[in-house]
Amino acid sequence: MKTKIMMLVLFCTACTEKPLSTQETQKLLGQYTWAYTPSNSDIPIELTFKDNQLGAYTSCNYMGGAYKMIEQKIVAQSFASNAMGCPSHLEKQESFIKGFFEQPVPFQIKYASSPHPKLIFQKNQQEYSFVGTKILSKNKHPHGE
């Protein structure tokens, strides 16, 4: 019986993801485009992280600004955007994502055993799961060009 319990404990600890350093987290964030589709929409909000800049795209305007990671929280207090007029449902998504990072937002990344890691934010007692899609290197041609 003790052997079975020890095996179970070892198996469970092998499945847990090790905490990433800040540099490892920034590198992982920068390797993916992160997409979240709100429940009242079929158009995703996409996030990108590069060179301490957070970019957001809602299928209408691009937005972005500097961000910081503070103790497993992300904050980006001012988003600049191009000012193209958008349909009202996309304007709601833009307002949502502009305000989302004004205060530090706790997050975690689930990356083990999946080609599509998840960037999970906790805000206002809700969970927002952004699914990662690997960004192809500029030196690689996905269509054999």
N, C-alpha and C positions, 0 to 999 in steps of 0.2 A: 504494500500500500504506500509506504514512504517513497518507494522508487517512482510510482505513478505520480505522486504529488510533486516530486522533484522534477520529473520530466515535464509536467504541466507548467511549473514555474519557469523552467528554462525556455520552453517553447514560447510562453507569453512574453518574456523579456526579450527574446530574439525578434519579436514582431514590432516592438516599440521603436519609434524613430528617435535617433539621437538628436539632442538640441543642436541647432546650427549656430555658428558664430555670426556676428553682424556681417562680416565680409562674405561668408558662405551664403547667408540669406540674400544679400544684395546681388550676388552673382546668380543665384537661382531665380530671383525675381526678374533679372534682366534677360534670362534665357527664354522667357515665355511671354506670350500675349495672354492676358487673363480676362476671361469673359464671364459676365453675370447677366442673366436675362431676368428682369423683374417679373413678378407673377402676373402683372396686368399688361404685359407686352410680349411681342415675339421678336423684338429687336434687342440684341445684347448691348451692354455697356462694356467696352474693352479698355483695359488698363495696360500700360507699358511702363517699365522702370528702366531708366538708362542714365548714367552719369549724374546720379542724385536728382534726376528729374522724373516726375510722375506725369504721364500723359493719359488722357481719357478721350475716348471717341464714342459718340452716341449715334452714329450714322447720319449726323448732320454737321456738327461742329467739332473741331479738335480743341481740346483744352489741356492745360498743363501748367506745371510750376514745380518749384523745388520742394522736396519732401525730406523728412528726417525720420529715422527709426530711433525710438526711445523706449528701451526695455520692452521689446516685443509689441510696440505700438507704432503706428504710422500716423504722421501729421503732415498736412500740406495746406497751409493757411490761406494761400491766395492762388487761385487758378486764373490764368489768362485764357481767353478764347477768341477765335475769330467770330464775328458777329453776324453770321448768316441767319436769316429768319428760318425757323423750323416749324413743322407741324406741332400742334399743342402736345401730343403724347411724347414727342421727343424733347420738347422744352421741359416737360416734367422730369424726364430722365436726366437732363442736363442740370436742372436745379438740384435734383437729388444728389448727383455725384459731386457737384461743386460744394455742397454743404457737408458731404459725407466725411471729409478729412479735416474739417476746420478744427475739430478737437481730436486729441490722440485717440486712435481706434485700435484696440487690441486685435492681434491677428496671430494665426498659426498657418504653417504650410504642411500639408499632408502630401508627401512625395514618394514614399516607399511603395514598391510593387504596383506602380501604375504609370503608363506612358503619359497620362494627363493628370499632373498633380493638382491639388486644390489649395487655393489661397482663401482662408476662411477668416472673415472679420466678425467681431461681436460688437454690435451697436444697438443701443436702445432695446436691450434684452432680446434682440433677434440675431440670427446667424445669416450671413451673406456669403455664399460660396461661389468664388470665381474659379473657373476651370482653365487650366493652363494648356496652351498649344505652343509647341516648340517653335521658336523663331529660327528659320533656316539661315545659315551663314550666307553672307553676300558672295562668298567664293563658290558656293554650291549652286547648281542650277537644277531645281526640282523637276523640270520638264525636259532635261537633256539638251538644253540650248547651249 
